[in-house]
Amino acid sequence: MEKRRERRVLVTDPVSFAGKSGTGQGTTFNLSVDGCALESGQAIAPDSTLEIELSIPTQKNPVKVKRAKVTWKAGNGMGVQFLNMDETSKARLKQYIDGLSQETSEKDA
């Protein structure tokens, strides 16, 4: 069984994306520093490459992923792996995920 390296959190944050297959918007529902699952009405084929902007409610500007690959597609859902993101964006995303993980831990305690 595959073991994920990064912590994943459940979210409902807006996301926009653009690639050769087209542009679109959707909602992220599963997020990690390495990738996300999102839902969108835009048809994007597996193995497509996208640029992504993740809207983070605690931050003014979106987190930009310069290059991401669609790894799976099911109905309106798709999974993307983040391939290229600058260190500042990665640190902002990690800070957001760590904050959400801490909130979840406190609720469970």
Residue pairs with C-beta under 8 A, 6 or more apart in sequence:
4 32
5 34
6 32
6 33
6 34
7 32
7 97
7 101
8 30
8 31
8 32
9 30
9 31
9 32
9 97
9 100
9 101
9 104
10 29
10 30
10 31
11 28
11 29
11 30
11 31
11 100
12 27
12 28
12 29
13 27
13 28
13 31
13 54
13 55
13 56
13 57
14 25
14 26
14 27
14 28
14 55
15 25
15 26
15 27
15 28
15 36
15 38
15 40
15 52
15 53
15 54
15 55
16 23
16 24
16 25
16 26
16 52
16 53
16 55
16 62
17 23
17 24
17 25
17 26
17 40
17 42
17 44
17 50
17 51
17 52
17 53
17 68
18 24
18 50
18 51
19 44
19 48
19 49
19 50
19 51
20 48
20 49
21 43
21 44
21 45
21 48
21 50
22 42
22 43
22 44
23 42
24 40
24 41
24 42
24 44
25 40
25 42
26 38
26 39
26 40
26 41
26 42
26 76
27 38
27 39
27 40
28 36
28 37
28 38
28 54
29 37
29 38
29 39
29 77
30 36
30 37
31 37
31 54
31 93
31 97
32 97
33 82
33 90
33 93
33 94
33 97
34 81
34 82
35 68
35 71
35 79
35 80
35 81
35 82
36 54
36 79
36 80
36 82
37 77
37 78
37 79
37 80
38 77
38 78
38 80
39 76
39 77
39 78
40 76
40 78
41 76
44 50
44 70
44 73
44 78
45 70
45 73
46 70
46 71
46 72
46 73
46 78
47 69
47 70
48 69
48 70
49 67
49 68
49 69
49 70
49 83
50 65
50 67
50 68
50 69
50 70
50 80
51 64
51 65
51 66
51 67
51 68
52 64
52 65
52 68
52 80
52 82
53 62
53 63
53 64
53 65
54 62
54 63
54 64
54 65
54 93
55 62
56 62
56 63
56 92
56 93
56 96
58 96
58 99
59 92
59 96
63 85
63 89
63 92
63 93
63 96
64 85
64 86
64 89
65 82
65 84
65 85
65 89
66 84
66 85
66 86
67 82
67 83
67 84
68 80
68 81
68 82
68 83
68 84
69 80
69 81
69 83
70 78
70 79
70 80
71 79
71 80
71 81
72 78
72 79
73 79
85 93
